[in-house]
Amino acid sequence: MTRLQAGFLLALFMLSLNLLLPLMGGRWMDATSALYERDEDLLERSELLLSALVDGETGQRGFVISGREDFLSPLYQGYAEVDQLLQELQILLADDPKLLGQLEALRPVLAEQRTYFDGVIGLRREQGMQAASELISQGRGKRLMDSIRLQVDHMQGELKSRMTVLEQRREWQQQIVMGLLVLIAILDLAVIALLFHFTFRTLREGKKSRQALQSLSEQLSSGMQRLELRNREISLLSRMAGALHSITRFDECYSIVGRFAEQLFPQNTGSLTLYHPSRDVLEDVAHWGNWTQGSELFEPHSCWAIRRGQSHQVADPSKDLLCPHLEGTPMAAHSYVCVPLMAQGEPLGVLTLAGENPADLELAEAFAEQVSLGVSNLSLRESLRQQSLVDALTGLHNRRFLDETLRRELLRASRKQSAVAVVLLDVDHFKRFNDTFGHEAGDLVLRNLALEMKRNVRTSDLACRYGGEEFALVMPEISREDAIDRCEALRVAVSRLQVRYGGQPLGPINISLGLAWFPEDGSEMDRLLHAADTALYQAKRTGRNRLCIYSREMDGAEEAPSS
């Protein structure tokens, strides 16, 4: 056998090794990767299970707070997701006794939690929010959720530990395969050195391999940069969501949105427009970058995103549909995107981003979603706050608001060494309106009295419904003469009211007023209100339809006659 023949035989043997080694090594590593992917899938499903439970708990809490049945949708959807995930996990863990045992131990806790949720919901429906809140305050739901989290954490810890071992195994498998490949490559070079006419071909293949590795390295570097950018965006969105969750004023909300928008979209200018309370126009509440809009108000049909209920992206202003609210502005000269802000199926406004570089639509929609949640939650909190502090019949503040505000006013007046006038007033012979014309006529009298109070007080004054037909006025930093003049003006204005109910005049309406002063008549709120009430009783005793100013001689008098 000649050396050339031996060289060819050796080349054929090396070629066989070159073919078999990657195939066998790939199967070896694929087996490890399959185990890793299986554990990774189990970990993801366990996280989805925990997320479904959290969503269900949030839906149950929302129903307890609001009493709205649609808040239970996440709970029932979470039930279905949990059942499906448990079934899938049981199938996947059929050959894994340890994790299967942990899963079986989790089932009774989930069943107990579901029974607890159903009990809270039933209690809320039958006995109301207070009874359900008392049951929740016992902490059983938190203990169940903590137990579930602990057991899921044990499962996830076991899976992560296995994945770490598999990842290490895959790394040393790769090192072994790479080492063998390097060894084969060296042998290939030795064989090619014996076979001179294959030398240049080998060099060309080596050059191509280096170029491929360089391209792969560049792609990996670019991918890492994109991953870092995405992590930064997610972090900013999370921080913004946390900030929006803790604010109490809309101006703070708009400021936060503008600040985070500048960081998330540094190459784009933009604005946030929300529906006016009248719901017929949208108004600009925040903008950033070099935003210059011709009008701060526009109608809903002037934006394609609002019309269609989905994002509207314009890549080429000369070809795509332009929103009328941007026509004639510098933003319409470049690409832009309008993303509608939605909350529970209702439009809240629109987010607009423009610039020479198109905005990331996925990021813009995620940003709009977080802003929608923040604005919606703030609106809900403000609505609940107004309902708790405003009297529904008259539109004036209620007794609770008076108690909170009067204490602050007295503290402020004490620091400034200024006077505060406190007035209690009620309608004379109010029972006559209810008995003669009905309670709706009485309510009409109270609403008209409230309107006159709003017309006859200063912006800094506080008008409240104290209870029944009794009202209160707090006038800070006012002289005695001005306070008396305002009370008399209100009394005269009420006496001139011509109120009709069902086409029939209700007759004359008169009020009696009692006036007390801080600090002369009392330095504490309760004492001051008692003094004003005593003066009001004196006005009743002395003929009604008059103003009485408190004096200490009134304390020994008998109680006033009925209204």
SEVO-503525 format. One record per residue (C-alpha): residue in one letter; x, y, z. Coordinates in steps of 0.02 Angstrom, whole numbers, plus 50000, padded with zeros to 5 digits. Layout:
R   residu       x       y       z
R        a       X       Y       Z
...
***
This chain:
R   residu       x       y       z
R        m   50000   50000   50000
R        t   50073   50167   49949
R        r   50083   50317   50063
R        l   49956   50407   49954
R        q   49835   50264   49975
R        a   49867   50263   50162
R        g   49839   50449   50164
R        f   49673   50430   50075
R        l   49619   50292   50193
R        l   49669   50400   50341
R        a   49574   50544   50263
R        l   49419   50434   50244
R        f   49435   50380   50426
R        m   49452   50560   50483
R        l   49305   50607   50375
R        s   49202   50473   50462
R        l   49253   50543   50631
R        n   49209   50719   50572
R        l   49035   50658   50526
R        l   49002   50547   50676
R        l   49073   50656   50815
R        p   48957   50808   50789
R        l   48807   50693   50766
R        m   48841   50592   50922
R        g   48893   50745   51021
R        g   48737   50836   50964
R        r   48625   50693   51020
R        w   48718   50687   51185
R        m   48690   50871   51216
R        d   48512   50866   51147
R        a   48466   50739   51280
R        t   48528   50858   51415
R        s   48442   51006   51331
R        a   48278   50910   51325
R        l   48286   50880   51512
R        y   48328   51064   51540
R        e   48184   51122   51430
R        r   48065   51005   51521
R        d   48113   51078   51691
R        e   48105   51253   51618
R        d   47928   51218   51554
R        l   47878   51152   51726
R        l   47949   51309   51808
R        e   47852   51420   51687
R        r   47691   51326   51720
R        s   47716   51342   51909
R        e   47739   51530   51887
R        l   47580   51537   51781
R        l   47491   51441   51919
R        l   47547   51568   52050
R        s   47501   51713   51934
R        a   47326   51641   51906
R        l   47303   51628   52095
R        v   47359   51808   52120
R        d   47240   51868   51982
R        g   47098   51771   52062
R        e   47137   51846   52233
R        t   47139   52021   52155
R        g   46970   51991   52072
R        q   46896   51931   52237
R        r   46965   52085   52327
R        g   46897   52201   52192
R        f   46724   52121   52208
R        v   46725   52142   52398
R        i   46772   52327   52380
R        s   46657   52374   52235
R        g   46521   52241   52239
R        r   46529   52232   52049
R        e   46507   52058   51977
R        d   46623   52092   51829
R        f   46768   52103   51953
R        l   46746   51914   51981
R        s   46795   51874   51801
R        p   46983   51862   51844
R        l   46938   51746   51990
R        y   46836   51624   51886
R        q   46961   51633   51745
R        g   47097   51598   51873
R        y   47000   51445   51933
R        a   46997   51375   51756
R        e   47181   51413   51728
R        v   47230   51333   51893
R        d   47132   51174   51855
R        q   47208   51161   51682
R        l   47385   51193   51746
R        l   47365   51063   51885
R        q   47309   50934   51758
R        e   47455   50976   51642
R        l   47581   50971   51784
R        q   47514   50803   51845
R        i   47539   50730   51670
R        l   47714   50804   51653
R        l   47766   50745   51827
R        a   47700   50568   51807
R        d   47879   50500   51808
R        d   47942   50619   51943
R        p   47882   50556   52114
R        k   47963   50695   52215
R        l   47884   50841   52123
R        l   47722   50744   52099
R        g   47711   50723   52287
R        q   47736   50911   52312
R        l   47600   50945   52182
R        e   47479   50826   52269
R        a   47515   50913   52435
R        l   47469   51078   52352
R        r   47296   51021   52294
R        p   47205   51022   52463
R        v   47273   51196   52502
R        l   47208   51259   52334
R        a   47039   51179   52367
R        e   47033   51260   52540
R        q   47077   51430   52467
R        r   46941   51413   52335
R        t   46814   51369   52469
R        y   46871   51521   52569
R        f   46853   51636   52417
R        d   46677   51570   52382
R        g   46633   51601   52564
R        v   46695   51781   52558
R        i   46600   51813   52395
R        g   46441   51737   52463
R        l   46457   51839   52623
R        r   46483   51998   52521
R        r   46328   51964   52418
R        e   46218   51919   52567
R        q   46278   52034   52708
R        g   46379   52170   52622
R        m   46555   52236   52619
R        q   46578   52257   52807
R        a   46543   52074   52845
R        a   46657   52016   52705
R        s   46794   52137   52762
R        e   46783   52070   52939
R        l   46806   51893   52873
R        i   46954   51947   52767
R        s   47032   52040   52914
R        q   47047   51874   53008
R        g   47196   51836   52895
R        r   47146   51662   52839
R        g   47158   51708   52655
R        k   47334   51777   52680
R        r   47388   51621   52773
R        l   47321   51510   52634
R        m   47408   51615   52501
R        d   47571   51613   52599
R        s   47559   51423   52614
R        i   47529   51407   52427
R        r   47675   51523   52388
R        l   47787   51422   52504
R        q   47743   51256   52422
R        v   47760   51328   52247
R        d   47927   51403   52299
R        h   47985   51229   52355
R        m   47938   51157   52185
R        q   48023   51301   52094
R        g   48177   51283   52203
R        e   48189   51099   52159
R        l   48168   51139   51974
R        k   48296   51279   51977
R        s   48420   51165   52066
R        r   48397   51033   51932
R        m   48412   51161   51794
R        t   48576   51223   51868
R        v   48645   51046   51869
R        l   48586   51017   51690
R        e   48659   51181   51634
R        q   48827   51135   51709
R        r   48816   50964   51627
R        r   48778   51044   51461
R        e   48928   51160   51479
R        w   49053   51021   51511
R        q   48974   50917   51373
R        q   49002   51063   51256
R        q   49182   51076   51318
R        i   49211   50891   51286
R        v   49134   50898   51114
R        m   49232   51055   51074
R        g   49392   50973   51135
R        l   49361   50822   51026
R        l   49320   50933   50879
R        v   49482   51028   50906
R        l   49576   50865   50915
R        i   49495   50804   50754
R        a   49533   50971   50673
R        i   49717   50952   50719
R        l   49718   50777   50647
R        d   49631   50842   50493
R        l   49767   50971   50471
R        a   49898   50835   50490
R        v   49813   50730   50358
R        i   49790   50880   50244
R        a   49975   50918   50265
R        l   50008   50744   50194
R        l   49886   50779   50053
R        f   49958   50935   49973
R        h   49818   50968   49849
R        f   49691   50987   49993
R        t   49792   51121   50081
R        f   49718   51274   49998
R        r   49542   51208   50013
R        t   49568   51186   50199
R        l   49633   51364   50214
R        r   49481   51433   50124
R        e   49364   51335   50238
R        g   49457   51401   50390
R        k   49436   51578   50327
R        k   49250   51552   50302
R        s   49235   51479   50477
R        r   49319   51632   50552
R        q   49202   51748   50459
R        a   49052   51649   50520
R        l   49114   51657   50700
R        q   49143   51843   50685
R        s   48967   51868   50616
R        l   48897   51762   50756
R        s   48994   51864   50883
R        e   48926   52026   50812
R        q   48749   51957   50815
R        l   48771   51902   50995
R        s   48837   52073   51044
R        s   48690   52158   50958
R        g   48569   52040   51044
R        m   48645   52077   51215
R        q   48625   52264   51184
R        r   48442   52241   51137
R        l   48416   52134   51292
R        e   48494   52266   51404
R        l   48384   52400   51324
R        r   48229   52294   51350
R        n   48274   52261   51532
R        r   48295   52448   51558
R        e   48126   52482   51479
R        i   48042   52351   51588
R        s   48124   52425   51742
R        l   48064   52600   51697
R        l   47887   52539   51665
R        s   47888   52449   51833
R        r   47950   52604   51923
R        m   47819   52712   51837
R        a   47681   52590   51883
R        g   47737   52594   52065
R        a   47740   52784   52064
R        l   47568   52798   51983
R        h   47498   52677   52111
R        s   47548   52789   52257
R        i   47495   52962   52193
R        t   47340   53056   52249
R        r   47330   53203   52127
R        f   47310   53211   51939
R        d   47445   53343   51917
R        e   47569   53223   51999
R        c   47509   53086   51880
R        y   47539   53193   51725
R        s   47710   53248   51787
R        i   47763   53068   51817
R        v   47702   53014   51646
R        g   47802   53153   51562
R        r   47961   53113   51657
R        f   47959   52927   51618
R        a   47905   52955   51437
R        e   48061   53061   51408
R        q   48169   52916   51472
R        l   48077   52779   51377
R        f   48063   52875   51212
R        p   48218   52988   51208
R        q   48212   53003   51018
R        n   48028   53046   51008
R        t   47921   53193   51056
R        g   47749   53155   51123
R        s   47593   53206   51217
R        l   47458   53130   51327
R        t   47279   53188   51295
R        l   47133   53133   51403
R        y   46945   53150   51390
R        h   46874   53308   51467
R        p   46745   53270   51603
R        s   46612   53322   51476
R        r   46670   53174   51368
R        d   46649   53276   51208
R        v   46830   53332   51184
R        l   47006   53277   51228
R        e   47129   53396   51309
R        d   47318   53397   51320
R        v   47371   53356   51499
R        a   47556   53316   51474
R        h   47685   53328   51336
R        w   47874   53307   51321
R        g   48014   53337   51199
R        n   47986   53472   51068
R        w   47799   53448   51059
R        t   47710   53597   50980
R        q   47525   53567   50952
R        g   47413   53692   50868
R        s   47265   53661   50984
R        e   47258   53589   51159
R        l   47081   53524   51129
R        f   47015   53412   50991
R        e   46862   53304   50963
R        p   46873   53114   50978
R        h   46838   53083   50793
R        s   46994   53185   50750
R        c   47106   53038   50799
R        w   47106   52874   50703
R        a   47163   52778   50857
R        i   47008   52835   50954
R        r   46895   52798   50806
R        r   46961   52622   50779
R        g   46998   52579   50959
R        q   47174   52520   50916
R        s   47347   52591   50883
R        h   47367   52696   50726
R        q   47544   52703   50656
R        v   47599   52819   50516
R        a   47765   52770   50435
R        d   47753   52882   50280
R        p   47652   53043   50304
R        s   47635   53062   50116
R        k   47545   52895   50097
R        d   47465   52845   50262
R        l   47308   52915   50343
R        l   47347   53067   50452
R        c   47248   53107   50608
R        p   47156   53274   50588
R        h   47214   53333   50759
R        l   47395   53330   50696
R        e   47369   53404   50523
R        g   47466   53564   50498
R        t   47584   53529   50644
R        p   47771   53487   50635
R        m   47733   53313   50703
R        a   47637   53267   50544
R        a   47796   53289   50442
R        h   47874   53133   50517
R        s   47817   52960   50567
R        y   47708   52949   50722
R        v   47597   52829   50817
R        c   47436   52859   50915
R        v   47395   52730   51049
R        p   47222   52734   51131
R        l   47214   52727   51321
R        m   47083   52602   51375
R        a   47021   52547   51546
R        q   46888   52413   51567
R        g   46836   52436   51386
R        e   46811   52624   51403
R        p   46924   52750   51311
R        l   47018   52870   51424
R        g   47123   52965   51296
R        v   47266   52941   51175
R        l   47456   52935   51181
R        t   47545   53014   51032
R        l   47730   52988   50991
R        a   47816   53070   50843
R        g   47991   53092   50776
R        e   48111   53054   50634
R        n   48143   52882   50710
R        p   47983   52779   50725
R        a   47931   52741   50904
R        d   47934   52561   50967
R        l   47749   52514   50949
R        e   47760   52369   51073
R        l   47840   52481   51204
R        a   47716   52622   51167
R        e   47568   52505   51195
R        a   47644   52438   51357
R        f   47674   52617   51415
R        a   47495   52667   51369
R        e   47427   52517   51465
R        q   47520   52567   51623
R        v   47463   52749   51605
R        s   47283   52690   51578
R        l   47288   52588   51738
R        g   47363   52733   51836
R        v   47236   52862   51773
R        s   47091   52740   51795
R        n   47141   52696   51974
R        l   47166   52878   52019
R        s   46996   52924   51945
R        l   46915   52783   52044
R        r   46999   52838   52206
R        e   46949   53019   52176
R        s   46769   52967   52139
R        l   46761   52863   52298
R        r   46836   53005   52398
R        q   46708   53129   52330
R        q   46566   53009   52368
R        s   46626   52993   52547
R        l   46643   53181   52575
R        v   46499   53258   52474
R        d   46315   53253   52518
R        a   46222   53174   52372
R        l   46062   53276   52392
R        t   46131   53453   52405
R        g   46304   53439   52327
R        l   46380   53519   52482
R        h   46514   53437   52588
R        n   46450   53321   52724
R        r   46476   53311   52913
R        r   46630   53201   52894
R        f   46716   53330   52785
R        l   46667   53468   52905
R        d   46746   53375   53052
R        e   46909   53349   52958
R        t   46920   53525   52886
R        l   46862   53625   53036
R        r   46998   53550   53146
R        r   47131   53603   53020
R        e   47055   53777   53003
R        l   47056   53802   53191
R        l   47238   53747   53203
R        r   47285   53865   53061
R        a   47188   54008   53140
R        s   47272   53974   53307
R        r   47443   53989   53227
R        k   47396   54148   53133
R        q   47302   54223   53281
R        s   47151   54252   53168
R        a   46963   54233   53193
R        v   46848   54099   53124
R        a   46659   54118   53114
R        v   46556   53958   53132
R        v   46372   53965   53086
R        l   46238   53832   53108
R        l   46072   53861   53018
R        d   45915   53764   52978
R        v   45748   53787   52890
R        d   45606   53853   52998
R        h   45454   53739   53006
R        f   45535   53618   52887
R        k   45418   53479   52940
R        r   45276   53580   52860
R        f   45350   53552   52686
R        n   45366   53365   52711
R        d   45193   53344   52788
R        t   45103   53457   52663
R        f   45191   53424   52499
R        g   45291   53265   52529
R        h   45473   53225   52559
R        e   45523   53263   52380
R        a   45465   53442   52405
R        g   45568   53449   52565
R        d   45720   53387   52468
R        l   45689   53524   52338
R        v   45690   53655   52477
R        l   45857   53590   52542
R        r   45934   53592   52368
R        n   45880   53772   52339
R        l   45948   53823   52509
R        a   46114   53741   52463
R        l   46120   53841   52301
R        e   46092   54003   52395
R        m   46230   53958   52517
R        k   46351   53929   52372
R        r   46305   54099   52298
R        n   46326   54194   52461
R        v   46493   54126   52526
R        r   46671   54164   52481
R        t   46785   54042   52392
R        s   46881   54016   52553
R        d   46722   53980   52654
R        l   46658   53805   52688
R        a   46473   53762   52667
R        c   46416   53591   52731
R        r   46258   53494   52764
R        y   46266   53463   52950
R        g   46122   53340   52958
R        g   45937   53335   52911
R        e   45882   53514   52873
R        e   46029   53587   52970
R        f   46179   53665   52881
R        a   46347   53736   52935
R        l   46456   53880   52873
R        v   46639   53903   52916
R        m   46712   54075   52873
R        p   46897   54090   52913
R        e   46991   54256   52927
R        i   46835   54365   52928
R        s   46786   54512   53034
R        r   46633   54507   53147
R        e   46542   54638   53045
R        d   46573   54548   52879
R        a   46517   54383   52951
R        i   46355   54458   53017
R        d   46324   54546   52850
R        r   46348   54384   52754
R        c   46232   54289   52869
R        e   46098   54422   52853
R        a   46120   54426   52664
R        l   46097   54237   52658
R        r   45943   54245   52769
R        v   45862   54380   52661
R        a   45908   54288   52500
R        v   45826   54128   52564
R        s   45669   54221   52618
R        r   45651   54285   52438
R        l   45656   54111   52363
R        q   45504   54062   52260
R        v   45510   53872   52252
R        r   45377   53775   52159
R        y   45343   53589   52165
R        g   45227   53507   52042
R        g   45175   53679   51980
R        q   45122   53731   52155
R        p   45216   53862   52259
R        l   45285   53796   52422
R        g   45263   53960   52513
R        p   45392   54064   52606
R        i   45556   53984   52659
R        n   45645   54055   52811
R        i   45800   54004   52904
R        s   45867   54032   53079
R        l   46054   54053   53107
R        g   46169   54037   53257
R        l   46342   54119   53251
R        a   46493   54077   53361
R        w   46673   54139   53359
R        f   46843   54063   53374
R        p   46931   54083   53493
R        e   46812   54188   53601
R        d   46672   54059   53609
R        g   46781   53903   53608
R        s   46953   53844   53558
R        e   46899   53665   53520
R        m   46790   53611   53375
R        d   46657   53525   53482
R        r   46642   53673   53598
R        l   46628   53795   53451
R        l   46492   53693   53365
R        h   46399   53680   53530
R        a   46405   53869   53548
R        a   46337   53894   53371
R        d   46202   53766   53405
R        t   46154   53856   53566
R        a   46140   54020   53469
R        l   46032   53932   53340
R        y   45916   53871   53478
R        q   45905   54050   53542
R        a   45854   54108   53367
R        k   45717   53976   53367
R        r   45654   54027   53539
R        t   45647   54212   53497
R        g   45538   54197   53342
R        r   45640   54112   53204
R        n   45693   54192   53039
R        r   45837   54281   53123
R        l   46021   54275   53166
R        c   46078   54254   53346
R        i   46257   54277   53404
R        y   46315   54163   53544
R        s   46341   54230   53719
R        r   46378   54131   53875
R        e   46210   54183   53953
R        m   46125   54069   53826
R        d   46199   53910   53902
R        g   46069   53904   54039
R        a   45920   53926   53924
R        e   45800   53787   53881
R        e   45812   53692   53717
R        a   45733   53771   53565
R        p   45565   53720   53497
R        s   45555   53599   53350
R        s   45592   53667   53177
***
